[in-house]
Amino acid sequence: MHEKDDDNFTHDYWERQHKENRTGWDVGSISLPLKEYFDQIKNKDQKILIPGAGSGWEAEYLFNNGFKDVFILDISRYAIEKFKKRVPGFPKNQILNQDFFQHYGQYDLIIEQTFFSAITINKRQLFTEQILNILKPGGKWVGLLFNHEFIENEPPFGATYQEYKNLFFDKFIVKTFSIADNSIKPRKGREFFFILQKPI
């Protein structure tokens, strides 16, 4: 279905997307399901990673609400520089201009916001393994995933519940995986909110 090779979606591809403002995935603010999740977290000392962070709205919200051990990662230098200008107080050593698959670290919490849909289908297994590699035992992967497929042969790439189940459910403890009830209007009924925990 998705015929383009991974080589088409390298650093240069994402740099162009950001520079040309072709960022339809960016809703211009923190997503409400994630805001509500963050607001109920009591332990603000968790080490958090937001991969494929783009504009970093979630990171900005967390940082401004007392979470100081938040890291953002994006392959696009342009996106990273825009974030630095918008949130000048964010610790520079916690802003990572890297390829997610080459990142090393250990996190209590990893946030998913339209990053999985940027990964080509043939790399999804590798993506899942990398999430597990950088999550601490008992750590959580939390966020939003599209609950339908797209017909285009470039990002975003969606998936069905069954595909997610096949990828994740035997590797994580499933805390929740259901249609988000507080998505923005254009995505209402079109995305799952999930909490998946790495086994101890």
SVG drawing of the C-alpha trace seen along z (x, -y; Angstrom):
<svg xmlns="http://www.w3.org/2000/svg" viewBox="-16 -33 40 45">
<polyline fill="none" stroke="black" stroke-width="0.4" points="0.0,0.0 2.8,-2.4 5.3,-2.1 7.9,-4.7 11.1,-3.4 12.4,-4.6 15.2,-6.5 12.6,-9.0 11.9,-10.0 15.3,-11.0 16.5,-14.2 16.1,-16.2 12.5,-15.2 11.5,-16.3 13.6,-19.5 11.6,-20.4 8.3,-19.6 9.1,-22.0 10.6,-24.7 7.7,-24.7 5.2,-24.6 3.8,-21.3 3.0,-20.3 -0.7,-19.3 -0.1,-17.1 0.7,-20.2 -2.5,-21.4 -0.7,-24.5 -1.1,-23.6 -0.9,-20.7 -3.5,-18.0 -6.2,-17.8 -6.0,-14.1 -2.3,-14.5 -2.9,-17.7 -5.5,-15.9 -3.1,-13.0 -0.2,-15.3 -2.4,-17.2 -3.1,-14.0 0.6,-13.0 1.8,-13.6 5.4,-12.7 7.0,-15.5 10.5,-14.1 10.0,-11.5 12.5,-11.5 10.3,-12.1 11.1,-11.8 9.0,-13.2 10.4,-11.8 9.5,-13.4 8.6,-16.4 8.3,-18.9 7.0,-22.1 7.2,-20.6 3.8,-21.9 3.7,-19.0 7.2,-19.6 6.6,-23.3 3.5,-22.5 5.2,-20.0 8.2,-22.3 6.0,-25.2 4.1,-23.0 7.1,-21.9 8.4,-18.9 12.1,-19.7 13.5,-16.3 11.8,-16.5 13.7,-15.7 12.6,-16.5 14.0,-14.7 13.6,-15.5 15.6,-14.8 14.8,-18.3 17.2,-21.0 14.7,-23.6 12.0,-22.3 14.5,-22.2 15.7,-25.8 12.1,-27.1 11.4,-25.4 14.5,-27.0 13.3,-30.4 9.8,-29.9 10.9,-28.3 14.2,-30.0 14.3,-28.8 14.1,-25.1 17.4,-23.4 19.6,-23.2 21.1,-19.8 17.6,-18.3 16.9,-19.3 18.2,-16.5 18.6,-16.9 18.9,-13.1 17.6,-10.2 15.3,-8.3 16.6,-4.9 20.2,-6.0 19.2,-7.4 20.3,-5.9 18.8,-6.7 16.5,-5.5 13.1,-7.1 10.2,-6.7 7.8,-8.0 7.8,-8.3 5.1,-10.5 3.6,-9.7 2.1,-12.5 1.9,-11.8 5.4,-10.3 4.5,-6.7 2.5,-7.8 5.7,-9.2 7.4,-5.8 7.2,-3.6 5.3,-0.4 8.4,1.9 10.1,0.1 7.3,0.5 8.8,3.6 12.1,1.8 10.3,-1.2 8.6,0.9 11.9,2.5 13.5,-0.9 10.7,-2.2 11.2,0.9 15.0,0.4 14.8,-3.2 12.0,-2.7 13.0,-1.8 11.3,1.4 7.9,0.4 8.1,-2.8 5.1,-3.9 4.6,-4.8 1.6,-7.1 -0.1,-9.0 -2.3,-9.1 -2.4,-6.9 -4.6,-7.2 -7.3,-4.5 -7.5,-4.3 -5.3,-4.0 -4.4,-6.8 -4.3,-6.2 -1.2,-8.4 2.2,-6.8 3.9,-9.2 3.4,-10.2 1.1,-10.1 0.7,-6.3 -2.2,-5.1 -3.2,-1.6 -6.1,0.4 -6.7,1.7 -5.7,5.2 -2.4,4.0 -1.6,2.2 -2.7,5.2 -0.3,7.4 2.5,5.0 2.2,4.0 -0.1,6.2 2.2,9.1 5.2,6.8 3.6,4.3 1.1,4.4 -1.9,2.7 -3.3,0.1 -5.7,-1.4 -6.1,-1.5 -9.4,-3.0 -10.9,-5.8 -10.0,-9.1 -13.1,-10.9 -11.6,-14.4 -9.9,-14.7 -10.0,-18.0 -12.9,-18.1 -11.1,-17.1 -9.8,-14.0 -12.9,-13.1 -13.4,-9.4 -10.2,-9.0 -7.5,-8.4 -6.8,-6.0 -5.5,-7.1 -3.2,-4.5 -1.1,-3.8 1.3,-0.9 3.7,0.2 7.0,2.0 7.0,5.2 9.3,5.1"/>
</svg>
